Amino acid sequence: MPNPPSRIDQTLTLVVLAVLIVGCFFVLRPFMTALAWAAILCTTTWPLFLRLKAALRGRAGLAAGGMVVLLSLLMLAPFVIAGATIADNADQMVAWGRAAVEAGPPSPPAWVGDLPLVGATASAYWASVAHDTAQLLRVLSNYLEPMRKFALALGASIVGGLLQLALSIFIAWFMFRDGDAIVERLHAATHRIAGARGAQLADVAGATVRGVVLGILGTALVQGVVAGIGFWIAGIDAAPLLGLLTFVLSPVPIGPPMVWIPAGLWLIHGGETGWGIFVLAWGALVVSTIDNVIKPLIISRGAELPFVLVLLGVLGGAIAFGAIGVFLGPVLLAVGYALVVEWAATEADD
């Protein structure tokens, strides 16, 4: 029989293993967001992949390619369409901004002058800016640099999110192709670490991911498409861009109204009262109703996520992972919440 390893050998083995784990973490750290999102996409769409694989007579690579094409169309195409819309309307937006500066703000309403203490000063300053384009430009110049920095940061976040999304779809191809082996090894690892309970928690995590992703991402996609259709019917040139903005803001509480309410009021302000009322009614009766119907129905199949966790997931995910974190954050919190609830229920039964 071989001699058992000494304590020094065991310590060296643990040190080498720890260094290896830390090294792997630092190598993969730039891709953690893409890896996590790829795993979430594969877990969510795995039943569809199995159907496609069966239809293609077991050719996993071809089925994985089909899933990648489908995910690209669903998740990348809207951003391409919105970018094309911005490019097509860039000249019009510049002309509108120039005309707004030349026209200046309207004269101050009477109630401004009636404000206590600061009314007279505020009204006089407002009137001077409204009738003096040069002074208005000087005032606006104080905000140009902060606005430029904000625009650059926002653009960098969006571009970074798109790159992470594209990378996650690319990684998803390998996960789809080798999914059976990955699932088998994960089940073996969880069973070795936590026994039968580990396999049960893994199943709970998978069901939660599917329910929350379909509830949040599916609802956002439907809301964005329906809102875009409403904006297009109303004759808004930037309908694809507003639809994409509705899609991005859908996970945020009262997010979609932040798009369709200003759009409707803008149409009313421009003299198109009928279409403005139509957009407001479409948003209230159709777009926002979708959130109240589809999301609870789908998420109830996974785990009912408390409102505060959705809010914290959206905000914290955006801060931690950028644009893609708007959807990634709530999913991660939902999985953690479901595992804690399941673990607590199991402990209570024991």
C-alpha positions in Angstrom: 0.0 0.0 0.0 1.3 3.5 -0.8 2.2 5.7 2.1 -0.5 8.3 3.0 0.5 11.8 2.1 2.1 13.8 4.8 0.7 17.0 6.2 3.2 19.0 4.2 2.1 17.3 0.9 -1.5 18.0 1.7 -0.7 21.6 2.5 1.2 22.1 -0.7 -1.6 20.5 -2.7 -4.1 22.8 -1.2 -1.9 25.9 -1.9 -1.4 24.8 -5.5 -5.1 24.2 -5.9 -5.9 27.6 -4.4 -3.4 29.4 -6.6 -4.9 27.6 -9.6 -8.4 28.6 -8.7 -7.4 32.2 -8.2 -5.5 32.2 -11.5 -8.5 30.8 -13.4 -10.7 33.4 -11.8 -8.5 36.3 -12.9 -8.3 34.9 -16.4 -12.1 34.5 -16.7 -13.0 37.6 -14.7 -13.5 39.8 -17.9 -15.9 37.2 -19.2 -17.9 36.4 -16.1 -20.9 38.4 -17.2 -20.9 36.8 -20.7 -20.5 33.3 -19.1 -23.3 33.9 -16.6 -25.7 35.3 -19.3 -24.8 32.4 -21.7 -25.6 29.9 -19.0 -28.9 31.7 -18.3 -29.8 31.7 -22.0 -29.0 28.0 -22.4 -31.0 27.1 -19.3 -34.0 29.1 -20.4 -34.1 27.8 -24.0 -32.9 24.3 -23.3 -36.4 22.7 -23.9 -36.5 24.4 -27.3 -33.0 23.3 -28.1 -34.0 19.7 -27.4 -36.9 19.9 -29.8 -34.7 21.4 -32.5 -32.1 18.7 -31.9 -34.7 16.0 -32.2 -36.0 17.6 -35.4 -32.5 17.6 -36.8 -32.0 13.9 -35.9 -29.6 14.4 -33.1 -27.1 16.8 -34.8 -26.2 18.9 -31.7 -23.9 21.3 -33.5 -26.4 22.2 -36.2 -29.1 22.6 -33.6 -26.8 24.8 -31.5 -26.2 26.9 -34.6 -29.9 27.3 -35.1 -30.4 28.5 -31.5 -27.6 31.0 -31.8 -29.2 32.4 -34.9 -32.5 32.6 -33.1 -31.0 34.3 -30.1 -29.2 36.8 -32.3 -32.4 37.8 -34.1 -34.3 38.2 -30.8 -31.6 40.0 -28.8 -29.2 41.8 -31.2 -31.5 42.7 -34.1 -33.5 45.3 -32.1 -30.3 47.2 -31.2 -29.2 47.2 -34.9 -32.7 48.5 -36.0 -32.6 51.2 -33.3 -29.1 52.2 -34.3 -30.2 52.6 -37.9 -33.2 54.7 -36.7 -30.9 57.0 -34.9 -28.6 57.4 -37.9 -31.6 58.1 -40.2 -33.0 60.8 -37.8 -29.6 62.3 -36.8 -30.0 65.3 -39.1 -33.5 65.9 -38.0 -32.5 65.8 -34.3 -29.7 68.3 -34.9 -32.0 70.6 -36.7 -34.6 70.3 -34.0 -32.0 71.1 -31.3 -30.7 74.1 -33.2 -34.2 75.5 -33.8 -35.1 75.0 -30.1 -32.0 77.0 -29.0 -32.7 79.8 -31.5 -36.4 80.0 -30.4 -35.4 79.9 -26.8 -37.6 79.0 -23.9 -41.1 80.5 -23.5 -41.7 83.5 -21.4 -42.1 82.7 -17.6 -45.7 82.0 -16.5 -47.3 84.4 -14.1 -47.1 81.9 -11.2 -43.3 82.0 -11.2 -43.3 85.7 -10.2 -45.8 84.9 -7.4 -43.4 82.5 -5.7 -42.4 83.7 -2.2 -38.9 85.1 -1.7 -37.4 84.0 -5.1 -40.4 84.7 -7.4 -39.3 88.1 -8.7 -35.7 87.1 -9.2 -36.5 83.8 -10.9 -39.1 85.5 -13.2 -36.6 88.2 -14.2 -33.8 85.7 -14.9 -36.1 83.4 -16.9 -37.3 86.4 -19.0 -33.8 87.5 -19.7 -32.7 84.1 -20.8 -35.8 83.6 -22.9 -35.2 86.8 -24.9 -31.4 86.6 -25.2 -30.0 83.8 -27.3 -26.4 84.6 -26.4 -27.1 84.4 -22.7 -29.0 81.2 -23.2 -26.0 79.7 -25.0 -23.7 80.8 -22.1 -26.0 79.1 -19.6 -26.2 75.9 -21.7 -22.4 75.9 -22.1 -22.1 75.2 -18.3 -23.9 71.9 -18.8 -22.3 70.8 -22.0 -19.3 69.1 -20.4 -21.3 67.2 -17.8 -23.7 66.2 -20.5 -20.9 65.1 -22.8 -19.3 62.9 -20.0 -22.7 61.4 -19.3 -23.3 60.7 -23.0 -19.9 59.1 -23.3 -20.4 56.9 -20.2 -23.9 55.9 -21.4 -22.6 55.1 -24.9 -19.7 53.1 -23.4 -22.1 51.1 -21.2 -24.4 50.3 -24.1 -21.5 49.3 -26.4 -20.0 47.2 -23.6 -23.4 45.5 -22.9 -23.8 44.7 -26.6 -20.3 43.2 -26.8 -21.0 41.1 -23.7 -24.3 40.0 -25.2 -22.7 39.0 -28.5 -20.0 37.1 -26.6 -22.6 35.3 -24.5 -24.4 34.2 -27.6 -21.2 32.9 -29.0 -20.4 31.0 -25.8 -23.9 29.7 -25.8 -23.1 27.7 -29.0 -20.6 25.6 -27.1 -22.9 25.2 -24.1 -25.7 24.0 -26.3 -23.4 21.6 -28.2 -21.9 20.1 -25.0 -24.9 20.7 -22.8 -25.5 17.0 -21.9 -22.0 16.5 -20.7 -22.1 19.8 -18.7 -25.4 18.9 -17.0 -24.1 15.5 -16.1 -20.9 16.9 -14.6 -22.9 19.6 -12.7 -25.3 17.0 -11.3 -22.3 14.8 -10.2 -20.6 17.8 -8.6 -23.7 18.9 -6.7 -24.5 15.4 -5.6 -20.9 15.0 -4.3 -21.0 18.3 -2.4 -24.6 18.2 -1.0 -26.0 14.8 -1.8 -29.6 14.4 -2.9 -30.4 17.9 -1.7 -27.8 19.4 -4.0 -29.6 17.9 -7.0 -32.9 19.2 -5.7 -31.5 22.7 -5.3 -30.0 22.5 -8.8 -33.5 21.7 -10.2 -35.0 24.5 -8.3 -32.4 26.9 -9.7 -33.0 25.8 -13.2 -36.8 26.2 -12.9 -36.3 29.6 -11.3 -34.0 30.8 -14.1 -36.6 29.7 -16.7 -39.5 31.4 -15.0 -37.8 34.7 -14.2 -36.0 35.1 -17.5 -39.2 34.3 -19.5 -41.2 36.5 -17.2 -38.8 39.5 -17.2 -37.2 39.2 -20.7 -40.3 37.8 -22.4 -42.5 40.5 -21.0 -39.9 43.2 -21.9 -39.8 41.8 -25.5 -43.5 41.8 -25.9 -43.9 45.2 -24.4 -41.2 46.7 -26.6 -42.8 45.2 -29.8 -46.3 46.3 -28.9 -45.1 49.8 -27.9 -43.2 50.1 -31.1 -46.3 49.1 -33.1 -48.3 51.8 -31.3 -45.7 54.5 -31.9 -45.5 53.4 -35.6 -49.3 53.6 -36.0 -49.1 57.1 -34.5 -46.6 58.1 -37.2 -43.6 58.6 -34.9 -40.4 58.3 -37.0 -38.4 57.0 -34.0 -40.8 54.2 -33.3 -38.1 51.5 -33.3 -35.9 53.5 -31.0 -38.8 54.1 -28.6 -39.8 50.5 -28.7 -36.2 49.5 -27.8 -36.2 52.0 -25.0 -39.5 50.4 -23.7 -37.8 47.0 -23.9 -34.8 48.2 -21.8 -36.9 50.0 -19.2 -39.5 47.2 -18.9 -37.9 45.5 -15.8 -37.8 48.9 -14.1 -41.0 49.7 -12.0 -43.0 52.2 -14.0 -40.4 52.0 -16.7 -42.6 51.8 -19.9 -44.7 54.8 -18.8 -41.5 56.8 -18.8 -41.5 56.3 -22.6 -45.1 56.4 -23.8 -46.3 59.3 -21.5 -43.7 61.8 -22.8 -44.3 60.5 -26.4 -48.0 61.1 -26.1 -47.6 64.5 -24.5 -45.1 65.5 -27.1 -47.6 64.7 -29.9 -50.3 66.7 -28.1 -47.9 69.6 -27.7 -47.1 69.5 -31.4 -50.8 69.8 -32.3 -51.5 66.2 -33.0 -53.9 65.8 -30.1 -55.7 62.8 -31.5 -52.6 60.7 -32.0 -51.2 61.9 -28.6 -54.4 60.6 -26.9 -54.1 57.4 -28.9 -50.5 56.8 -27.7 -51.5 57.5 -24.1 -54.4 55.2 -24.3 -52.3 52.5 -26.1 -49.7 52.7 -23.4 -52.1 52.5 -20.5 -54.5 49.9 -21.8 -52.2 47.7 -23.8 -48.5 48.1 -23.0 -48.8 48.4 -19.3 -51.5 45.7 -19.1 -49.1 43.2 -20.6 -46.8 43.6 -17.6 -49.7 42.9 -15.2 -50.8 39.8 -17.2 -47.8 38.0 -18.7 -45.2 38.5 -16.0 -47.1 37.1 -13.0 -48.3 34.1 -15.2 -44.8 33.1 -16.3 -42.8 33.9 -13.1 -45.3 32.0 -11.0 -43.9 28.8 -12.6 -40.5 29.6 -11.2 -40.3 31.8 -8.1 -42.3 34.8 -7.1 -39.7 37.5 -6.7 -40.6 40.3 -4.2 -40.8 43.8 -5.7 -37.9 45.1 -3.7 -35.6 42.3 -5.0 -36.7 43.2 -8.6 -35.8 46.8 -8.0 -32.5 46.1 -6.3 -31.7 43.5 -9.0 -32.3 46.0 -11.8 -30.3 48.8 -10.2 -27.5 46.7 -8.8 -27.3 44.6 -11.9 -26.9 47.8 -14.1 -24.2 49.1 -11.8 -22.3 45.8 -11.5 -22.7 44.5 -15.1 -23.6 47.4 -17.2 -26.6 47.5 -19.6 -27.0 43.7 -19.7 -27.2 43.7 -15.8 -30.7 45.2 -16.1 -31.8 41.6 -16.9 -29.0 39.7 -15.3 -29.3 41.2 -11.8 -32.9 40.2 -11.1 -32.2 36.6 -12.4 -29.3 36.2 -10.0 -31.3 37.5 -7.1 -34.2 35.3 -8.0 -32.1 32.2 -8.0 -30.5 33.1 -4.6 -33.9 33.8 -3.2 -35.4 30.6 -4.4 -32.5 28.5 -3.1 -32.8 30.1 0.3 -36.5 29.5 0.4 -36.1 25.9 -0.7 -33.3 25.3 1.8 -35.3 26.8 4.7 -38.4 24.7 3.7 -36.3 21.5 3.7 -34.7 22.3 7.0 -38.2 22.9 8.5 -39.4 19.6 7.2 -36.4 17.8 8.7 
